[in-house]
Every structure is written in C-alpha cells, then in structure tokens.
Amino acid sequence: MNKKTQFGKLRIEGENPVNPAPGVWMMPGFGNTGVVETDEGLVLVDMPVQSYAERTMGMLRQKLKDPVHTVFLTHGHLDHAFHLDPLFNEAKRNGTSPPRVIAQRNILKRFQKYRMLSQFHEHINRIQFNIPEGEKAFTLPERNPDIIFDQTISVRVGGIDFHAFHGLGETDDHLWIWVPEKKSVFAGDFVIWSFPNVGNLFKVQRYTLEWAETLEAVVAREPEILIPGHGPVIKGHEKIREVCLKFSTALRYLHDEVIKRLNKGMWYEDIVHDISLPDHMLDNEFLAPRYGCPTFMVHGILRQYTGWYDGNPSNLLPPKKTDIFSEVVALVEKDRIMEHARQIKEEGRYAMALQFIDMVLAAQLDAKEEQEMHLLRGELLDILGHNEKSFITKSIYYRARDRAMEAAKS
C-alpha cells in the first residue's frame, strides 16, 4: 500500500515510481517529477526540493537507465526548479552530454528576485512552512535555464513532440506541457490536489481567471494522463475533465463575485467578508483547502485589480496600530479589556478575543499580567490553528503560538 506523508504544502502520495502509460512516469516527491522515455534519452519535467532530489534520482535510476536529454521547468519555485545539480553531476560522472533546461522567460526575473531577497524569503518561508530555527528554510536556484521562450515552444526529442505553453497561475512564469503521442499533460502546479493557492499572503501576485483559462485549455486537448505538480497521477479523459473543470469553476466563481462587488463600489474589507465559496464547489478529494483557501483567493483577486486603500480616510495616513491600542487602554481600564478577552474566548469567539489581547499587550502590564495574556494568546492561537484546514494558516497560527508561549516564560 502506498504511504501518504505530509511534507510542506501538500501530501506526497507513495514512495515508488508510477508508470501510468508506456514510456510515461511520475517520481512522487515534493514536488513531483514527470518523465517521458524517448529514443534520444529521458525528458524530465521538474525536480523537487533539495532534500528530495537524491531520492528522486534513486527512483529514476531504479527503473530507467537512459541519460537525461531535456528538462522542462514548469515554474520557478524551489520545489520544482532550483535543484538540478544531481542531473548534471550524473552526466559528468557518466561522460554523457548534460541535459538542456527549458523554461518560460519570466523565470529569469524570478531567480534574480530570489537572489536579491534571499534572506527575506528565508524569513517568510520559515513562517509559511513552520520550519524550526536552525533548519534551512530557503535555498537558491543552482542554475538558469539554457532555453527560454515567451508564449509557446515545441521540441522533438527521440521522435516524440513536446509542446510547452505559457500560462498565468501560481506564478507568472508557469508553463504546462502537452505530449500528444502519449496523450499526456504535465501540469505543474496548475493541478495540486488542493484549493488553488491564489492570494498567498507572503508572496507576489498570482492569477485567478488566467489559471481557469489554462485548465480549460488543458481539457481541450483531451489528455488521458495528467501528471500534477503535487499529488497522485490522474488517469482517464473524463476524470481529468472533471478535476480541471472543478478547479476552473471555483476560480471563475470567486473572480466574478469579486468583480461584481467592485463594480458596485464595495470596498476591500466588505468584499472579503461578503464572499464565500458555495459548499458544493468544495470536495475532500480535489478542492479541499489543504494549502490555499477561498478567502486567500478573494484577497488575491482584490490585490490584482485594486490598490491598498480601504475606503476609510482614517486609514489613509494612520498612526501605528499599537499606538492606537495604547490610547484605547488608557481610556478603558486594562482589567476590563483583559476580562472581556477571557469572556469572549469562553464564548468561542477566538479571533475577536485575539484582537483584545493584542490591544492590552500594547499597554504597560506588570509581569504577572503580561505572562497571563501571552498564555491566553498562545491558547487562542492553538485553537485557531487546530480549527483551520489550510497548511499555511495552521503554520502561521502555530508558529505564533510557540512565540507567545516562549514570551510567557521569559
């Protein structure tokens, strides 16, 4: 039986290579590596994070001995495009030609950004994935691609055609690959067995409507095999159609609901609290909010089409929030605020209670009061994390919980 494990943003399904059709393989990892056999060598799609790269190489060589001829990078995230050295090191050891690497042009700007902001990404990835101190949270790309393209590229390797198409989705440098001889699509993170991660609160713009359009273009090819960026292989045209259209329907629904409210003159905060995805559009198999979630997507759509102003002139050039909190606590006795926080926690209003604790922590508290509030904050964050489904949300709550508990001890 295949073993399911949790690693980072999505489950890894199985420990062994998957061979869904003659000459087509998937090496499961974080993320997946697709493989096509040709008469000139292997064509690979993506390589996983550094800690999984050698594992992927082991699975690859367990089944296939041909040299790697070409590598497509579906997009420039570290779990798909950073760690190619094992392929080049193998070619050098074996005295074979190194593989050529193909990617969409925007990957070059992405890699440049990562190199410029490496410490920032180390910081935000540690929070997003709840990575312990002392463990590396972000690495840098090992090499740039050899061949780049803008909208489409077609290459023929060993008698097999590979057609790569640029699409906007989780990144602006994303591509997907259609191999007609194998009736196979390599989708990268356009399909990840989770609610699409548009609106990632730490990362740059992601694209909702364009993601839906790409999935619909995939369906139009009528593939029989789909290799996703994360999660198990999807087989059969009807199943692939079902999955892709589930995704695109949810993406279009939230996109259109945001646009409708923007055109009515509604402001950011009101829109976020006014929209939810109908329950029938979610399911535990494909669209569970394991990583992204519908509320994040609403934020992402708003960020794509609007600015940061929320419609309230009080927030145009406001004082710091902690200074506002200090003024409120000076006006209302801190004991009353602390007691109110305890009371609404007991009522199950955990997010609201957290706001009042943040307020009172901005005031001057004695050591005992401060310890009590940090402990209460940690308890609330633990409850909120436990109640959430999204891995990102859980990671943020649990990391903040640990910090609150540490503060209570100091």
C-alpha positions as a Markdown table, in Angstrom:
| # | Residue | x | y | z |
|---|---|---|---|---|
| 1 | Met | 0.0 | 0.0 | 0.0 |
| 2 | Asn | 1.3 | 3.4 | -0.8 |
| 3 | Lys | 2.4 | 5.5 | 2.1 |
| 4 | Lys | 1.0 | 9.0 | 2.4 |
| 5 | Thr | 3.1 | 11.6 | 4.2 |
| 6 | Gln | 2.8 | 15.2 | 4.9 |
| 7 | Phe | 5.6 | 17.5 | 3.8 |
| 8 | Gly | 5.3 | 21.2 | 3.5 |
| 9 | Lys | 2.3 | 22.3 | 1.4 |
| 10 | Leu | 0.8 | 19.0 | 0.2 |
| 11 | Arg | 0.8 | 15.3 | 0.8 |
| 12 | Ile | 3.3 | 13.1 | -1.0 |
| 13 | Glu | 1.5 | 10.1 | -2.3 |
| 14 | Gly | 3.5 | 6.9 | -2.4 |
| 15 | Glu | 7.2 | 6.0 | -2.2 |
| 16 | Asn | 7.6 | 4.4 | -5.6 |
| 17 | Pro | 7.7 | 5.5 | -9.3 |
| 18 | Val | 4.3 | 5.5 | -11.0 |
| 19 | Asn | 4.0 | 4.3 | -14.6 |
| 20 | Pro | 0.6 | 5.3 | -15.8 |
| 21 | Ala | 1.2 | 4.6 | -19.5 |
| 22 | Pro | 4.0 | 3.1 | -21.6 |
| 23 | Gly | 7.0 | 5.4 | -21.6 |
| 24 | Val | 5.4 | 7.9 | -19.1 |
| 25 | Trp | 6.4 | 8.0 | -15.4 |
| 26 | Met | 6.0 | 10.1 | -12.3 |
| 27 | Met | 8.5 | 10.2 | -9.5 |
| 28 | Pro | 6.5 | 11.3 | -6.5 |
| 29 | Gly | 8.1 | 13.9 | -4.3 |
| 30 | Phe | 7.9 | 17.4 | -3.1 |
| 31 | Gly | 7.1 | 18.2 | -5.9 |
| 32 | Asn | 6.6 | 15.5 | -8.5 |
| 33 | Thr | 9.0 | 14.8 | -11.4 |
| 34 | Gly | 7.5 | 13.7 | -14.7 |
| 35 | Val | 9.4 | 11.6 | -17.1 |
| 36 | Val | 9.0 | 10.6 | -20.7 |
| 37 | Glu | 11.1 | 7.9 | -22.4 |
| 38 | Thr | 12.4 | 8.7 | -25.9 |
| 39 | Asp | 14.9 | 7.2 | -28.3 |
| 40 | Glu | 17.4 | 10.0 | -27.5 |
| 41 | Gly | 17.1 | 9.9 | -23.8 |
| 42 | Leu | 14.8 | 10.9 | -21.0 |
| 43 | Val | 12.7 | 14.1 | -20.9 |
| 44 | Leu | 12.1 | 15.3 | -17.3 |
| 45 | Val | 9.6 | 17.8 | -16.0 |
| 46 | Asp | 10.7 | 19.5 | -12.8 |
| 47 | Met | 13.0 | 18.4 | -9.9 |
| 48 | Pro | 11.9 | 18.5 | -6.2 |
| 49 | Val | 13.3 | 20.4 | -3.2 |
| 50 | Gln | 16.9 | 19.7 | -2.3 |
| 51 | Ser | 16.1 | 17.2 | 0.4 |
| 52 | Tyr | 14.2 | 15.1 | -2.1 |
| 53 | Ala | 16.4 | 15.4 | -5.1 |
| 54 | Glu | 18.6 | 12.4 | -4.4 |
| 55 | Arg | 15.6 | 10.3 | -3.5 |
| 56 | Thr | 14.1 | 11.2 | -6.9 |
| 57 | Met | 17.3 | 10.3 | -8.7 |
| 58 | Gly | 17.2 | 6.9 | -6.9 |
| 59 | Met | 13.7 | 6.2 | -8.0 |
| 60 | Leu | 14.5 | 7.3 | -11.6 |
| 61 | Arg | 17.5 | 5.0 | -11.8 |
| 62 | Gln | 15.7 | 2.2 | -10.2 |
| 63 | Lys | 13.5 | 2.0 | -13.3 |
| 64 | Leu | 15.3 | 3.8 | -16.2 |
| 65 | Lys | 18.9 | 3.8 | -17.3 |
| 66 | Asp | 18.9 | 6.2 | -20.2 |
| 67 | Pro | 20.6 | 9.6 | -19.9 |
| 68 | Val | 18.5 | 12.7 | -19.3 |
| 69 | His | 18.3 | 14.7 | -22.5 |
| 70 | Thr | 16.0 | 17.6 | -21.6 |
| 71 | Val | 14.4 | 19.1 | -18.5 |
| 72 | Phe | 11.3 | 21.4 | -18.6 |
| 73 | Leu | 10.8 | 23.6 | -15.6 |
| 74 | Thr | 7.1 | 24.3 | -15.1 |
| 75 | His | 7.8 | 27.4 | -12.9 |
| 76 | Gly | 10.5 | 28.9 | -10.8 |
| 77 | His | 9.5 | 27.7 | -7.3 |
| 78 | Leu | 12.1 | 25.9 | -5.2 |
| 79 | Asp | 10.1 | 22.6 | -5.2 |
| 80 | His | 10.2 | 22.5 | -9.0 |
| 81 | Ala | 13.2 | 24.4 | -10.4 |
| 82 | Phe | 16.0 | 25.0 | -8.0 |
| 83 | His | 17.9 | 21.7 | -7.6 |
| 84 | Leu | 19.2 | 20.4 | -10.9 |
| 85 | Asp | 22.8 | 19.7 | -9.9 |
| 86 | Pro | 22.1 | 15.9 | -9.4 |
| 87 | Leu | 21.3 | 15.6 | -13.1 |
| 88 | Phe | 24.4 | 17.5 | -14.2 |
| 89 | Asn | 26.6 | 15.7 | -11.7 |
| 90 | Glu | 25.4 | 12.3 | -13.0 |
| 91 | Ala | 26.1 | 13.3 | -16.6 |
| 92 | Lys | 29.6 | 14.4 | -15.7 |
| 93 | Arg | 30.3 | 11.1 | -13.9 |
| 94 | Asn | 28.9 | 9.1 | -16.8 |
| 95 | Gly | 30.7 | 11.1 | -19.5 |
| 96 | Thr | 27.4 | 12.0 | -21.2 |
| 97 | Ser | 26.1 | 15.3 | -22.5 |
| 98 | Pro | 24.5 | 17.4 | -19.8 |
| 99 | Pro | 20.7 | 17.9 | -20.2 |
| 100 | Arg | 19.3 | 21.1 | -21.7 |
| 101 | Val | 16.9 | 23.0 | -19.5 |
| 102 | Ile | 13.8 | 24.8 | -20.9 |
| 103 | Ala | 11.7 | 27.3 | -19.1 |
| 104 | Gln | 9.5 | 30.4 | -19.7 |
| 105 | Arg | 11.3 | 33.7 | -19.9 |
| 106 | Asn | 9.9 | 35.2 | -16.7 |
| 107 | Ile | 11.8 | 32.6 | -14.6 |
| 108 | Leu | 15.0 | 34.6 | -15.1 |
| 109 | Lys | 13.4 | 37.6 | -13.3 |
| 110 | Arg | 12.1 | 35.3 | -10.6 |
| 111 | Phe | 15.5 | 33.8 | -10.0 |
| 112 | Gln | 17.1 | 37.3 | -9.9 |
| 113 | Lys | 14.5 | 38.4 | -7.3 |
| 114 | Tyr | 15.2 | 35.3 | -5.1 |
| 115 | Arg | 18.9 | 36.0 | -5.2 |
| 116 | Met | 18.3 | 39.7 | -4.3 |
| 117 | Leu | 15.8 | 38.8 | -1.5 |
| 118 | Ser | 17.2 | 35.5 | -0.2 |
| 119 | Gln | 17.1 | 36.5 | 3.5 |
| 120 | Phe | 13.5 | 37.8 | 3.2 |
| 121 | His | 12.4 | 34.5 | 1.6 |
| 122 | Glu | 14.3 | 32.6 | 4.3 |
| 123 | His | 12.2 | 34.5 | 6.8 |
| 124 | Ile | 8.8 | 34.2 | 5.2 |
| 125 | Asn | 9.2 | 30.5 | 4.3 |
| 126 | Arg | 10.1 | 29.7 | 7.9 |
| 127 | Ile | 6.8 | 31.2 | 8.9 |
| 128 | Gln | 4.7 | 29.8 | 6.0 |
| 129 | Phe | 6.0 | 26.2 | 6.5 |
| 130 | Asn | 6.6 | 26.5 | 10.2 |
| 131 | Ile | 10.3 | 25.4 | 9.8 |
| 132 | Pro | 12.3 | 25.2 | 13.1 |
| 133 | Glu | 15.2 | 27.6 | 13.7 |
| 134 | Gly | 18.5 | 26.1 | 12.7 |
| 135 | Glu | 16.9 | 24.3 | 9.7 |
| 136 | Lys | 17.3 | 25.9 | 6.3 |
| 137 | Ala | 14.0 | 27.4 | 5.0 |
| 138 | Phe | 15.1 | 28.7 | 1.6 |
| 139 | Thr | 17.8 | 27.8 | -0.9 |
| 140 | Leu | 18.8 | 29.5 | -4.1 |
| 141 | Pro | 18.5 | 28.3 | -7.7 |
| 142 | Glu | 21.5 | 26.3 | -8.7 |
| 143 | Arg | 21.4 | 27.3 | -12.4 |
| 144 | Asn | 19.5 | 29.2 | -15.0 |
| 145 | Pro | 17.8 | 27.5 | -17.9 |
| 146 | Asp | 19.5 | 27.1 | -21.3 |
| 147 | Ile | 16.5 | 27.8 | -23.5 |
| 148 | Ile | 13.7 | 30.3 | -22.7 |
| 149 | Phe | 10.5 | 31.2 | -24.6 |
| 150 | Asp | 7.6 | 33.6 | -24.3 |
| 151 | Gln | 4.3 | 32.0 | -25.2 |
| 152 | Thr | 4.9 | 28.6 | -26.8 |
| 153 | Ile | 7.7 | 26.3 | -27.7 |
| 154 | Ser | 7.7 | 22.9 | -29.4 |
| 155 | Val | 10.7 | 20.5 | -29.4 |
| 156 | Arg | 11.1 | 17.0 | -30.8 |
| 157 | Val | 13.2 | 14.5 | -28.8 |
| 158 | Gly | 13.7 | 10.9 | -30.0 |
| 159 | Gly | 10.7 | 11.1 | -32.3 |
| 160 | Ile | 8.3 | 12.5 | -29.7 |
| 161 | Asp | 6.9 | 16.0 | -29.7 |
| 162 | Phe | 6.7 | 18.2 | -26.6 |
| 163 | His | 4.6 | 21.3 | -26.7 |
| 164 | Ala | 5.0 | 23.8 | -23.9 |
| 165 | Phe | 2.5 | 26.6 | -23.3 |
| 166 | His | 2.9 | 29.6 | -21.0 |
| 167 | Gly | 0.0 | 30.3 | -18.6 |
| 168 | Leu | -0.5 | 32.6 | -15.7 |
| 169 | Gly | -1.5 | 30.8 | -12.4 |
| 170 | Glu | 0.5 | 30.2 | -9.3 |
| 171 | Thr | 3.3 | 32.2 | -11.0 |
| 172 | Asp | 3.8 | 34.5 | -14.0 |
| 173 | Asp | 6.5 | 32.1 | -15.4 |
| 174 | His | 4.3 | 29.0 | -15.4 |
| 175 | Leu | 4.1 | 26.5 | -18.3 |
| 176 | Trp | 2.3 | 23.2 | -19.0 |
| 177 | Ile | 3.4 | 20.5 | -21.4 |
| 178 | Trp | 1.3 | 18.5 | -23.9 |
| 179 | Val | 2.8 | 15.3 | -25.3 |
| 180 | Pro | 0.3 | 14.2 | -28.0 |
| 181 | Glu | 2.0 | 10.8 | -28.8 |
| 182 | Lys | 1.5 | 9.9 | -25.1 |
| 183 | Lys | -1.9 | 11.7 | -24.7 |
| 184 | Ser | -0.3 | 13.2 | -21.5 |
| 185 | Val | -0.2 | 16.6 | -19.9 |
| 186 | Phe | 2.4 | 17.7 | -17.3 |
| 187 | Ala | 0.5 | 20.4 | -15.5 |
| 188 | Gly | 2.9 | 21.6 | -12.8 |
| 189 | Asp | 1.1 | 23.5 | -10.1 |
| 190 | Phe | -1.9 | 24.2 | -12.2 |
| 191 | Val | -3.1 | 21.0 | -10.6 |
| 192 | Ile | -2.0 | 20.3 | -7.0 |
| 193 | Trp | -4.9 | 18.4 | -5.3 |
| 194 | Ser | -5.7 | 21.4 | -3.1 |
| 195 | Phe | -7.6 | 24.6 | -3.4 |
| 196 | Pro | -5.5 | 26.8 | -5.7 |
| 197 | Asn | -3.0 | 28.9 | -3.8 |
| 198 | Val | -4.0 | 32.3 | -5.2 |
| 199 | Gly | -3.6 | 35.1 | -2.6 |
| 200 | Asn | -0.6 | 33.7 | -0.8 |
| 201 | Leu | -0.2 | 36.3 | 1.9 |
| 202 | Phe | 3.6 | 36.3 | 1.8 |
| 203 | Lys | 4.1 | 36.1 | -2.0 |
| 204 | Val | 3.8 | 38.2 | -5.1 |
| 205 | Gln | 0.7 | 38.3 | -7.4 |
| 206 | Arg | -1.0 | 35.1 | -8.5 |
| 207 | Tyr | -3.7 | 34.8 | -11.1 |
| 208 | Thr | -7.3 | 33.5 | -10.8 |
| 209 | Leu | -9.1 | 34.0 | -14.2 |
| 210 | Glu | -5.9 | 33.1 | -16.1 |
| 211 | Trp | -5.5 | 29.9 | -14.1 |
| 212 | Ala | -9.0 | 28.9 | -15.0 |
| 213 | Glu | -8.4 | 29.6 | -18.7 |
| 214 | Thr | -5.3 | 27.4 | -18.6 |
| 215 | Leu | -7.2 | 24.5 | -17.1 |
| 216 | Glu | -9.8 | 24.8 | -19.8 |
| 217 | Ala | -7.1 | 24.7 | -22.4 |
| 218 | Val | -5.8 | 21.5 | -20.9 |
| 219 | Val | -9.2 | 19.9 | -21.1 |
| 220 | Ala | -9.5 | 20.9 | -24.7 |
| 221 | Arg | -6.5 | 18.6 | -25.5 |
| 222 | Glu | -8.5 | 15.6 | -24.2 |
| 223 | Pro | -5.5 | 14.0 | -22.4 |
| 224 | Glu | -5.7 | 10.5 | -20.9 |
| 225 | Ile | -2.8 | 11.1 | -18.4 |
| 226 | Leu | -2.3 | 14.2 | -16.2 |
| 227 | Ile | 0.9 | 14.5 | -14.1 |
| 228 | Pro | 0.3 | 17.2 | -11.4 |
| 229 | Gly | 2.8 | 19.3 | -9.6 |
| 230 | His | 1.8 | 17.7 | -6.3 |
| 231 | Gly | -0.4 | 14.7 | -5.5 |
| 232 | Pro | -1.2 | 11.4 | -7.5 |
| 233 | Val | -1.5 | 10.9 | -11.2 |
| 234 | Ile | -4.9 | 11.5 | -12.7 |
| 235 | Lys | -5.9 | 9.0 | -15.4 |
| 236 | Gly | -8.7 | 9.0 | -18.0 |
| 237 | His | -10.1 | 11.9 | -20.0 |
| 238 | Glu | -13.4 | 12.1 | -18.1 |
| 239 | Lys | -11.6 | 12.2 | -14.7 |
| 240 | Ile | -9.1 | 14.8 | -15.9 |
| 241 | Arg | -12.0 | 16.9 | -17.3 |
| 242 | Glu | -13.9 | 16.6 | -14.0 |
| 243 | Val | -10.9 | 17.7 | -12.0 |
| 244 | Cys | -9.8 | 20.6 | -14.2 |
| 245 | Leu | -13.4 | 22.0 | -14.5 |
| 246 | Lys | -13.9 | 21.7 | -10.8 |
| 247 | Phe | -10.9 | 24.0 | -10.4 |
| 248 | Ser | -11.8 | 26.4 | -13.1 |
| 249 | Thr | -15.5 | 26.7 | -11.9 |
| 250 | Ala | -14.3 | 27.6 | -8.4 |
| 251 | Leu | -11.7 | 30.0 | -9.8 |
| 252 | Arg | -14.2 | 31.8 | -12.1 |
| 253 | Tyr | -16.9 | 31.9 | -9.4 |
| 254 | Leu | -14.7 | 33.8 | -6.9 |
| 255 | His | -13.3 | 36.0 | -9.6 |
| 256 | Asp | -16.7 | 37.0 | -10.9 |
| 257 | Glu | -18.1 | 37.6 | -7.4 |
| 258 | Val | -15.2 | 40.0 | -6.6 |
| 259 | Ile | -15.6 | 41.8 | -9.9 |
| 260 | Lys | -19.4 | 42.2 | -9.3 |
| 261 | Arg | -18.8 | 43.8 | -5.9 |
| 262 | Leu | -16.0 | 46.1 | -7.1 |
| 263 | Asn | -18.3 | 47.4 | -9.8 |
| 264 | Lys | -21.0 | 48.1 | -7.2 |
| 265 | Gly | -18.5 | 50.3 | -5.3 |
| 266 | Met | -17.8 | 48.0 | -2.4 |
| 267 | Trp | -14.5 | 48.4 | -0.5 |
| 268 | Tyr | -11.9 | 45.7 | 0.2 |
| 269 | Glu | -12.8 | 44.7 | 3.7 |
| 270 | Asp | -16.5 | 44.5 | 3.0 |
| 271 | Ile | -15.9 | 42.3 | -0.1 |
| 272 | Val | -13.6 | 39.9 | 1.9 |
| 273 | His | -16.3 | 39.3 | 4.5 |
| 274 | Asp | -19.2 | 39.2 | 1.9 |
| 275 | Ile | -18.0 | 36.4 | -0.3 |
| 276 | Ser | -17.7 | 32.6 | 0.4 |
| 277 | Leu | -17.4 | 29.7 | -2.0 |
| 278 | Pro | -20.6 | 27.5 | -2.1 |
| 279 | Asp | -20.1 | 24.2 | -0.2 |
| 280 | His | -21.0 | 22.2 | -3.3 |
| 281 | Met | -17.9 | 23.6 | -5.1 |
| 282 | Leu | -15.5 | 22.1 | -2.5 |
| 283 | Asp | -14.7 | 18.5 | -2.1 |
| 284 | Asn | -12.3 | 16.5 | 0.0 |
| 285 | Glu | -10.5 | 14.9 | -2.9 |
| 286 | Phe | -9.5 | 17.8 | -5.2 |
| 287 | Leu | -10.6 | 21.2 | -3.8 |
| 288 | Ala | -10.1 | 20.8 | 0.0 |
| 289 | Pro | -8.3 | 23.9 | 1.4 |
| 290 | Arg | -5.2 | 21.9 | 2.3 |
| 291 | Tyr | -2.9 | 24.7 | 1.3 |
| 292 | Gly | -4.7 | 27.7 | -0.3 |
| 293 | Cys | -8.2 | 28.7 | 0.7 |
| 294 | Pro | -11.1 | 30.6 | -0.7 |
| 295 | Thr | -10.6 | 33.7 | 1.5 |
| 296 | Phe | -6.9 | 33.9 | 0.4 |
| 297 | Met | -8.1 | 33.8 | -3.2 |
| 298 | Val | -10.5 | 36.7 | -2.6 |
| 299 | His | -7.5 | 38.7 | -1.3 |
| 300 | Gly | -5.5 | 37.7 | -4.3 |
| 301 | Ile | -8.2 | 38.9 | -6.8 |
| 302 | Leu | -8.6 | 42.2 | -5.0 |
| 303 | Arg | -4.8 | 42.7 | -4.9 |
| 304 | Gln | -4.7 | 42.1 | -8.7 |
| 305 | Tyr | -7.3 | 44.7 | -9.5 |
| 306 | Thr | -7.2 | 47.3 | -6.7 |
| 307 | Gly | -4.8 | 49.3 | -4.6 |
| 308 | Trp | -4.3 | 49.1 | -0.8 |
| 309 | Tyr | -6.7 | 51.9 | 0.2 |
| 310 | Asp | -9.8 | 50.5 | 2.0 |
| 311 | Gly | -12.1 | 53.5 | 1.5 |
| 312 | Asn | -11.8 | 54.9 | 5.0 |
| 313 | Pro | -9.8 | 58.2 | 5.2 |
| 314 | Ser | -8.9 | 57.3 | 8.8 |
| 315 | Asn | -6.7 | 54.7 | 7.4 |
| 316 | Leu | -5.1 | 56.8 | 4.7 |
| 317 | Leu | -2.1 | 58.0 | 6.9 |
| 318 | Pro | -2.9 | 56.4 | 10.2 |
| 319 | Pro | -0.8 | 56.2 | 13.4 |
| 320 | Lys | 0.7 | 52.8 | 14.3 |
| 321 | Lys | -1.9 | 50.3 | 15.5 |
| 322 | Thr | 0.0 | 49.7 | 18.7 |
| 323 | Asp | -0.2 | 53.5 | 19.4 |
| 324 | Ile | -4.0 | 53.4 | 18.9 |
| 325 | Phe | -4.3 | 50.4 | 21.2 |
| 326 | Ser | -2.3 | 52.3 | 23.9 |
| 327 | Glu | -4.8 | 55.2 | 23.7 |
| 328 | Val | -7.7 | 52.8 | 24.0 |
| 329 | Val | -6.2 | 51.0 | 27.0 |
| 330 | Ala | -5.5 | 54.4 | 28.6 |
| 331 | Leu | -9.2 | 55.3 | 28.2 |
| 332 | Val | -10.6 | 51.9 | 29.2 |
| 333 | Glu | -9.2 | 50.1 | 32.2 |
| 334 | Lys | -6.9 | 47.3 | 31.2 |
| 335 | Asp | -8.5 | 44.9 | 33.7 |
| 336 | Arg | -11.8 | 45.3 | 31.8 |
| 337 | Ile | -10.2 | 44.6 | 28.5 |
| 338 | Met | -8.4 | 41.5 | 29.9 |
| 339 | Glu | -11.6 | 40.2 | 31.4 |
| 340 | His | -13.5 | 40.8 | 28.2 |
| 341 | Ala | -10.9 | 38.9 | 26.2 |
| 342 | Arg | -11.3 | 35.9 | 28.7 |
| 343 | Gln | -15.1 | 36.1 | 28.4 |
| 344 | Ile | -15.3 | 36.1 | 24.6 |
| 345 | Lys | -12.8 | 33.3 | 24.5 |
| 346 | Glu | -15.3 | 31.2 | 26.6 |
| 347 | Glu | -18.0 | 32.2 | 24.1 |
| 348 | Gly | -15.9 | 30.7 | 21.3 |
| 349 | Arg | -15.2 | 34.0 | 19.7 |
| 350 | Tyr | -11.5 | 33.2 | 19.4 |
| 351 | Ala | -10.4 | 35.6 | 16.6 |
| 352 | Met | -12.2 | 38.5 | 18.4 |
| 353 | Ala | -10.5 | 37.6 | 21.7 |
| 354 | Leu | -7.2 | 37.7 | 20.0 |
| 355 | Gln | -7.8 | 41.3 | 18.9 |
| 356 | Phe | -8.4 | 42.4 | 22.5 |
| 357 | Ile | -5.3 | 40.6 | 23.7 |
| 358 | Asp | -3.2 | 42.4 | 21.1 |
| 359 | Met | -4.8 | 45.6 | 22.4 |
| 360 | Val | -4.0 | 45.1 | 26.0 |
| 361 | Leu | -0.4 | 43.8 | 25.3 |
| 362 | Ala | 0.3 | 47.3 | 23.8 |
| 363 | Ala | -0.2 | 48.7 | 27.3 |
| 364 | Gln | 2.0 | 48.8 | 30.4 |
| 365 | Leu | 1.4 | 45.5 | 32.2 |
| 366 | Asp | 3.0 | 44.1 | 35.2 |
| 367 | Ala | 5.0 | 40.8 | 34.8 |
| 368 | Lys | 2.1 | 38.6 | 36.0 |
| 369 | Glu | -0.5 | 40.3 | 33.7 |
| 370 | Glu | 1.8 | 40.1 | 30.7 |
| 371 | Gln | 2.5 | 36.4 | 31.4 |
| 372 | Glu | -1.2 | 35.7 | 31.6 |
| 373 | Met | -2.0 | 37.5 | 28.4 |
| 374 | His | 0.8 | 35.7 | 26.5 |
| 375 | Leu | -0.5 | 32.4 | 27.8 |
| 376 | Leu | -4.1 | 33.3 | 26.8 |
| 377 | Arg | -2.8 | 34.4 | 23.4 |
| 378 | Gly | -1.0 | 31.1 | 22.9 |
| 379 | Glu | -4.1 | 29.2 | 23.8 |
| 380 | Leu | -6.2 | 31.1 | 21.3 |
| 381 | Leu | -3.7 | 30.7 | 18.6 |
| 382 | Asp | -3.5 | 26.9 | 19.3 |
| 383 | Ile | -7.3 | 26.7 | 19.0 |
| 384 | Leu | -7.4 | 28.7 | 15.8 |
| 385 | Gly | -4.6 | 26.6 | 14.2 |
| 386 | His | -6.4 | 23.4 | 15.2 |
| 387 | Asn | -9.6 | 24.6 | 13.6 |
| 388 | Glu | -8.1 | 25.6 | 10.3 |
| 389 | Lys | -7.6 | 23.3 | 7.3 |
| 390 | Ser | -5.1 | 25.4 | 5.2 |
| 391 | Phe | -1.5 | 24.3 | 5.9 |
| 392 | Ile | -0.3 | 27.9 | 5.6 |
| 393 | Thr | -2.9 | 29.2 | 8.1 |
| 394 | Lys | -2.0 | 26.4 | 10.5 |
| 395 | Ser | 1.7 | 27.2 | 10.2 |
| 396 | Ile | 1.2 | 30.9 | 11.0 |
| 397 | Tyr | -1.0 | 30.2 | 14.0 |
| 398 | Tyr | 1.2 | 27.5 | 15.4 |
| 399 | Arg | 4.4 | 29.5 | 14.9 |
| 400 | Ala | 2.8 | 32.5 | 16.7 |
| 401 | Arg | 1.5 | 30.2 | 19.4 |
| 402 | Asp | 5.1 | 29.0 | 20.1 |
| 403 | Arg | 6.3 | 32.5 | 20.3 |
| 404 | Ala | 3.6 | 33.5 | 22.7 |
| 405 | Met | 4.4 | 30.6 | 24.9 |
| 406 | Glu | 8.1 | 31.5 | 24.9 |
| 407 | Ala | 7.2 | 35.1 | 25.8 |
| 408 | Ala | 5.1 | 33.8 | 28.7 |
| 409 | Lys | 8.2 | 32.0 | 30.1 |
| 410 | Ser | 10.5 | 35.0 | 29.8 |
